[in-house]
Amino acid sequence: MDTIRSLKIYKEVGYKYMIMPDHVPTISGRDPIGVAFSFCYGYIAALLEAMDRGHI
């Protein structure tokens, strides 16, 4: 999946709801699922911010 392309399309069509990852990377540690989802949400948030600032 091309995440940047997908986010651009969501923005073009006016999608304003939650974007949730379906699969997350395997991460070791105390709370692997929580950390993995946090990583994915941070990645999505960073891409959205970069789009808003015109960087991508």
C-alpha positions as CSV (number, residue, x, y, z in Angstrom):
1,M,0.0,0.0,0.0
2,D,1.2,3.5,-0.8
3,T,0.4,5.3,2.4
4,I,1.2,8.8,1.2
5,R,-0.9,8.3,-1.9
6,S,-3.7,7.0,0.1
7,L,-3.6,9.9,2.6
8,K,-3.6,12.4,-0.3
9,I,-6.7,10.8,-1.7
10,Y,-8.5,10.8,1.6
11,K,-7.7,14.5,1.9
12,E,-8.9,15.2,-1.7
13,V,-12.2,13.6,-1.1
14,G,-12.7,15.3,2.3
15,Y,-12.4,12.2,4.5
16,K,-12.3,13.5,8.1
17,Y,-12.6,10.4,10.2
18,M,-10.2,8.1,11.9
19,I,-7.4,6.4,10.0
20,M,-6.4,3.2,11.8
21,P,-3.7,0.7,10.8
22,D,-4.8,-2.8,10.1
23,H,-1.5,-4.5,10.7
24,V,1.4,-3.4,12.9
25,P,5.1,-4.4,13.0
26,T,6.2,-7.0,15.5
27,I,8.0,-5.3,18.3
28,S,9.5,-6.9,21.4
29,G,9.2,-5.5,24.9
30,R,6.8,-5.0,27.7
31,D,3.7,-4.0,25.7
32,P,4.5,-5.0,22.1
33,I,1.0,-4.4,20.6
34,G,0.6,-1.0,22.4
35,V,4.1,0.1,21.2
36,A,3.5,-1.1,17.7
37,F,0.2,0.7,17.4
38,S,1.7,3.9,18.9
39,F,4.5,3.7,16.3
40,C,1.9,3.4,13.5
41,Y,-0.3,6.2,14.7
42,G,2.8,8.4,15.1
43,Y,3.8,7.6,11.5
44,I,0.4,8.5,10.2
45,A,0.3,11.7,12.2
46,A,3.7,12.7,10.9
47,L,2.6,12.1,7.3
48,L,-0.6,14.2,7.8
49,E,1.5,17.0,9.4
50,A,4.0,16.9,6.5
51,M,1.1,17.1,4.0
52,D,-0.5,20.0,5.8
53,R,2.9,21.9,5.7
54,G,3.3,21.1,2.0
55,H,6.4,18.9,2.4
56,I,4.8,16.0,0.6
